[in-house]
Amino acid sequence: MLVAKITPAASFAKQENPFTITTTSADSISVLARPYVLGSKEVNFEVLFGNVVAATEAVEASEGVEPNEASPAKFVVVASDFLVLNQEDLQDWGTDDLVVFNLIASKFGVSIDSTQVF
């Protein structure tokens, strides 16, 4: 999984109940093509907004997640959205996923600072 650090961080408001709104932020994104059909005129992307946290923090943030000694950090999703891109948008994709990351980030008004593989 490729995760990109974004600037500025994204903020999300969640209505807990009629009287309480909680705001969370995400400083990273990951992108999944769902489904990816070779030769399709449009590609649906699921954009996952989250934070990279130490494995022990991930257990606290997401119940049931066991820390993995081989992976010192986890990507914890706080929100998601969907985006459809067409062939013209993706003409420069090739084998460099950073091209798609930068395109999608720009559609959400953020920029990519760095990437990390999980």
N, C-alpha and C positions, 0 to 999 in steps of 0.2 A: 504494500500500500504506500502510495506517495502522498505525503502531507506537505502543504505549503504554509509558511508563516505569512500572515497578511497585515497590511497597514492601510488604513486604521483598523483597529479591532472592530468586529461587528457586534452590535447590541441587539438583544431580543427581549421584548416584554411578554410576559406570560401572565394571564389572568388566573390566579390561584382560586379565587372566589369573587363574589360580587364586590367585595370591599378591598381586596388585596391584589396588587400587581407586582410581580417580581421581575427584576431586570437581570439578565445574565449576559455575559460577553464571551466572544470567541475570538481567539487570535490566530486560528489556523483553519484551513479548508482541505478537504479531500474530495475528489470527483470520481464518480462511477458512471460509466455508460451503461444504461439499463433500458431496454436490451440493446446490445450493439449488433447490428445486422450489416455485414459487409455489403457495400454497394448501395445502401439505403440513402435516400435523398435527405433524410433528417435523422439526427441522432439525439436521443433523450439522455440528458445527464442528470444524475442526482448529485447535488452539491451538499456536502456534509460540513457544517460549521462546528468547530470544537476547539478543544485545548489539549496540548501535549502535556501530560503530567507524569510524575514518577510513578512507577508501578504500584507502590504502596498507596499513593494518593488515588490512583485509579480504582483500587478496591473500595476505598471510602466513597468515591463518587459514583460507582456503579456496582451495586450489590451483586454478589455471585461471581465477580471477576477475580480470578486467581492471579497473583503476580507471577510473571514468568521470568526466571533467572536469566534467560537468553535475551530478553527484551526489557531493558531498564526503564523504558517509558511506554506509555499507552496514549492513544488518541481517544479522548472522551467526547462524544458527540453531544452538543447542546441544542442544535436545531438543524433542519434540513430544508432544502428547496429544490425545485426542478427547473431545468432550462432546456429548451430545444434549440439546437443549432443545425443549420442546413449545410449543404455541400459547399456553398460559396464561403461560409464562415470557416469551414474546416479544410479548405484547400491546401493550407500550409502545414497541416498536422503531421504527416509523415510518421516518423518513429520517435519524435521528440515530444513527450507529453507536456513539457513546459509551455509549448505553444498553446495548447488547449487551456492549461492552467491560467496563463496570462489573459487569454481571451475571456474566459469565464469570470476571472477576477474583475476585469474591466467592466463587464456587464453588471456586476454588483457594486461597482464604485470603490473597489479596493485594489491594492497592488501587491505583488508577490515580493517578499523580501528574501526568502530562502526556502529550500525544500529539504525534506528528511524522509528516508525510506524506513518503513516498518515491516 
